[in-house]
Amino acid sequence: MKRQTIIVTGASSGIGKEVARYFLEKGDNVVINSATKRKLEETYEELGGGPNLAMVAGDVSHKHTGERLIATAVEKFGSADVLVNNAGIFETRPFLEVDEDYLDRFLRTNLKGTFFTTQAVIPQMLKQRDGVVINIGTPLVNHGLGGVPASAPLSSKGAIHSLTVQLAAEFGSRNIRVNTVAPGTIRTPMHGAHSDSMAGLALVNRVGEVQDIAEMVYTVAKSNFINGAIINVDGGMGAGHNLN
Ligand SMILES: NC(=O)c1ccc[n+]([C@@H]2O[C@H](COP(=O)([O-])OP(=O)(O)OC[C@H]3O[C@@H](n4cnc5c(N)ncnc54)[C@H](OP(=O)(O)O)[C@@H]3O)[C@@H](O)[C@H]2O)c1
């Protein structure tokens, strides 16, 4: 299989770090990003810091971070084949307590980060006549959970799902595919030590692992015919729950 160049945002932790590791182990070039330089440098070392790896620290909500990511991919490896828009934040707060600053945090990082990083990469993909954008969404966009007041992050994620379909339509005929992988509850630092308490949300009665998501991201990246899809990787949470 042809060696490709993958850009992964939010790769200093959790799902993004595993996605980066997975592509590296399969022999691809990877450019990693996260907002906190120190954490990103530690991840760079942890992933081996080899010739197939590069890093760009920066906040994805600024378009110039995306532009630096793409420039690094092209200068160092000659192309930007796959963008994984993984950087994201999630917190809960009751709807009536959400003020504008709080809402903006989620719109900035999750939605604008995905929007502008994609805007930065598409011109390069158009030049290549080839490219894949994979967004990270959530099945909670159309699956309510009482007791999880997440109107702010879910508004931003819902917009990412819509953006996926729209961009798939806008660029599909030019061989650029855009998809969303929507993880169920995955054991990552985002949940602290509480992941397993949510096992019953999934029909498999356990939480997912970061490898489960990395495998799907890899499959979507390497397929030729998946486009405009929202793919739940959620242990059956979308279909039902375990009451234990
Ligand atoms: N874990 C789950 O159960 C779950 C379920 C559904 C969807 N997701 C989604 O999966 C993605 C990854 O989640 P995770 O669980 O792996 O979270 P995580 O362990 O908290 O990692 C989040 C990553 O995003 C980076 N990040 C945050 N804000 C950023 C910004 N403005 N610019 C650049 N990087 C930024 C963080 O880096 P710094 O700390 O260096 O900024 C970190 O590398 C998110 O989009 C999340 O919404 C997760």
The ligand as an SDF file (V2000), in Angstrom:
LIG
                    3D

 48 52  0  0  0  0  0  0  0  0999 V2000
  -13.4470    9.6060   24.7740 N   0  0  0  0  0  0  0  0  0  0  0  0
  -14.7010    9.4710   24.3820 C   0  0  0  0  0  0  0  0  0  0  0  0
  -15.5130    8.7330   24.9870 O   0  0  0  0  0  0  0  0  0  0  0  0
  -15.1960   10.2120   23.1640 C   0  0  0  0  0  0  0  0  0  0  0  0
  -16.4840    9.9090   22.6740 C   0  0  0  0  0  0  0  0  0  0  0  0
  -16.9540   10.5830   21.5540 C   0  0  0  0  0  0  0  0  0  0  0  0
  -16.1440   11.5120   20.9220 C   0  0  0  0  0  0  0  0  0  0  0  0
  -14.8990   11.7780   21.4060 N   0  0  0  0  0  0  0  0  0  0  0  0
  -14.0890   12.7700   20.6920 C   0  0  0  0  0  0  0  0  0  0  0  0
  -12.8110   12.2350   20.3920 O   0  0  0  0  0  0  0  0  0  0  0  0
  -11.8560   13.2890   20.3330 C   0  0  0  0  0  0  0  0  0  0  0  0
  -10.6660   12.9440   21.2200 C   0  0  0  0  0  0  0  0  0  0  0  0
  -11.1450   12.7660   22.5480 O   0  0  0  0  0  0  0  0  0  0  0  0
  -10.2920   12.0540   23.6800 P   0  0  0  0  0  0  0  0  0  0  0  0
  -11.2490   11.3270   24.5230 O   0  0  0  0  0  0  0  0  0  0  0  0
   -9.1170   11.3570   23.1010 O   0  0  0  0  0  0  0  0  0  0  0  0
   -9.8350   13.3550   24.4970 O   0  0  0  0  0  0  0  0  0  0  0  0
   -8.4980   13.7670   25.2750 P   0  0  0  0  0  0  0  0  0  0  0  0
   -7.7730   12.5630   25.7470 O   0  0  0  0  0  0  0  0  0  0  0  0
   -8.9210   14.8010   26.2420 O   0  0  0  0  0  0  0  0  0  0  0  0
   -7.6200   14.4510   24.1140 O   0  0  0  0  0  0  0  0  0  0  0  0
   -8.0270   15.6520   23.5170 C   0  0  0  0  0  0  0  0  0  0  0  0
   -6.9180   16.1370   22.6230 C   0  0  0  0  0  0  0  0  0  0  0  0
   -7.3640   17.3590   21.9800 O   0  0  0  0  0  0  0  0  0  0  0  0
   -6.3500   18.3390   22.1330 C   0  0  0  0  0  0  0  0  0  0  0  0
   -6.9350   19.6830   22.0740 N   0  0  0  0  0  0  0  0  0  0  0  0
   -7.9130   20.2010   22.8580 C   0  0  0  0  0  0  0  0  0  0  0  0
   -8.1770   21.4640   22.4780 N   0  0  0  0  0  0  0  0  0  0  0  0
   -7.3620   21.7280   21.4310 C   0  0  0  0  0  0  0  0  0  0  0  0
   -7.1660   22.8530   20.5920 C   0  0  0  0  0  0  0  0  0  0  0  0
   -7.8840   23.9820   20.7520 N   0  0  0  0  0  0  0  0  0  0  0  0
   -6.2220   22.7810   19.6190 N   0  0  0  0  0  0  0  0  0  0  0  0
   -5.4830   21.6630   19.4430 C   0  0  0  0  0  0  0  0  0  0  0  0
   -5.6290   20.5650   20.1990 N   0  0  0  0  0  0  0  0  0  0  0  0
   -6.5550   20.6030   21.1850 C   0  0  0  0  0  0  0  0  0  0  0  0
   -5.6830   18.0020   23.4530 C   0  0  0  0  0  0  0  0  0  0  0  0
   -4.3540   18.5070   23.4810 O   0  0  0  0  0  0  0  0  0  0  0  0
   -3.8150   19.5980   24.5160 P   0  0  0  0  0  0  0  0  0  0  0  0
   -4.2240   19.1310   25.8760 O   0  0  0  0  0  0  0  0  0  0  0  0
   -2.3550   19.6270   24.2770 O   0  0  0  0  0  0  0  0  0  0  0  0
   -4.4860   20.8490   24.0930 O   0  0  0  0  0  0  0  0  0  0  0  0
   -5.6460   16.4740   23.3760 C   0  0  0  0  0  0  0  0  0  0  0  0
   -4.5230   16.0670   22.6150 O   0  0  0  0  0  0  0  0  0  0  0  0
  -12.5920   14.5680   20.7450 C   0  0  0  0  0  0  0  0  0  0  0  0
  -12.9920   15.2750   19.6020 O   0  0  0  0  0  0  0  0  0  0  0  0
  -13.8020   14.0220   21.4960 C   0  0  0  0  0  0  0  0  0  0  0  0
  -14.9060   14.9000   21.4660 O   0  0  0  0  0  0  0  0  0  0  0  0
  -14.3990   11.1530   22.5110 C   0  0  0  0  0  0  0  0  0  0  0  0
  1  2  1  0
  2  3  2  0
  2  4  1  0
  4  5  1  0
  4 48  2  0
  5  6  2  0
  6  7  1  0
  7  8  2  0
  8  9  1  0
  8 48  1  0
  9 10  1  0
  9 46  1  0
 10 11  1  0
 11 12  1  0
 11 44  1  0
 12 13  1  0
 13 14  1  0
 14 15  2  0
 14 16  1  0
 14 17  1  0
 17 18  1  0
 18 19  2  0
 18 20  1  0
 18 21  1  0
 21 22  1  0
 22 23  1  0
 23 24  1  0
 23 42  1  0
 24 25  1  0
 25 26  1  0
 25 36  1  0
 26 27  1  0
 26 35  1  0
 27 28  2  0
 28 29  1  0
 29 30  1  0
 29 35  2  0
 30 31  1  0
 30 32  2  0
 32 33  1  0
 33 34  2  0
 34 35  1  0
 36 37  1  0
 36 42  1  0
 37 38  1  0
 38 39  2  0
 38 40  1  0
 38 41  1  0
 42 43  1  0
 44 45  1  0
 44 46  1  0
 46 47  1  0
M  CHG  2   8   1  16  -1
M  END
$$$$
